[in-house]
Amino acid sequence: MTSAPNVMSPRSLLDCSRAELEALVVEMGEAPYRGRQLWRALYHELRESFDDMTSLSRGFRAALHQRCAIGQLETVYHLTSRDGSTDKALFRLPDGELIETVLMRYAPDGHRKVRRTVCVSTQAGCAMGCTFCATGQQGFRRHLSVGEIVSQVMFMERLARKEDELEIAGGMRSKGDRQGVTNVVFMGMGEPLANYDNTLNAVRTLNDEQGLHIGARRITVSTVGLVPQIVRLANEPLQVNLAVSLHAPDDVTRAETMPVNQKYPLRPLIEACKTYIDKTGRRVFFEYVLLHGQNDSVDQARELGRLLAGVLCHVNLSPVNPTADGPFGRPTRVGRLAFQDALRDYGVPSTIRMEKGIDIDAGCGQLRARAVGVE
Ligand code: SF4
């Protein structure tokens, strides 16, 4: 069993792996196939109560009521951006901690179909202290359990399925074209690889073919650059994407906004990424938040180009979402394009991220900051 939050509560089924759930069911005196039915009711049918699990016998449902909880999240806020592209939810956990989750909708862009990407949190708060990040300014509270991570995706999956049904009813898509959530990124509150086991177990649950069945290649785990965990991840038999936050092309500049750089500077970090590429054969995504006046000059783009030239990678450039008390603004459009041009000169591919959810504070940790401010 994976670690759960330190509160007295019935056993949360969403914290269990499929094997653990099947063992629990057998321990309760039921046939093993009941475990598979229960897993399907949770993750395929997305049942929110035991009473709704009509494929299970009445007696078994009563026993589940006695011993277990599904492990739902309490919704504090659920907001939709004006353009309808982004939803953001703030959840309260049983011990009062607040976490947030974002759903981003992307229209088809030539070679790719419609995407619905969920950005999940893996910790309440964060210990990494990045100065441009609202969560980093709030400090670390605790790790999230597997169920608390997976529940965030399930909440957005229910929303996505309702949208699918409306679009099917309106003739906008065929019955066979239900999509639900298509991608998951572990880029919300917290450092996913600091909560390594629960993050990886959540990936396994999301990926399970008897449940949500989100392809591993559609799941991205991000890290601020924890070198030992990157090397550990390289040896996992999982096809997930790895995204590493760089945010600066040199140690001095990086340490100014990312305290983690003192422990894991750029050289060992890039070496760990090369190990990951060698072992998995997969490219690494480097995240680079453009902070005006801090890391967004053309000279810094050239230095980044020299650092990454020849590395199998892709750089995602994201203009910062300014926080109320944060010191950094966004670069101009001309400045962003000049930065990207300089990277191209070194053969380093990059994308400037579409800006989503600015009006609902969709940047990391910002909605919680507002909720805490009004309580
Ligand atoms: S950017 Fe990510 S790693 Fe850095 S403080 Fe914020 S949540 Fe933590």
Residues whose N, C-alpha, C, O or C-beta is under 5 A from the ligand:
A	BS01	SF4	C126 M128 G129 C130 C133 T135 G136 G188 M189 G190 E191 V224
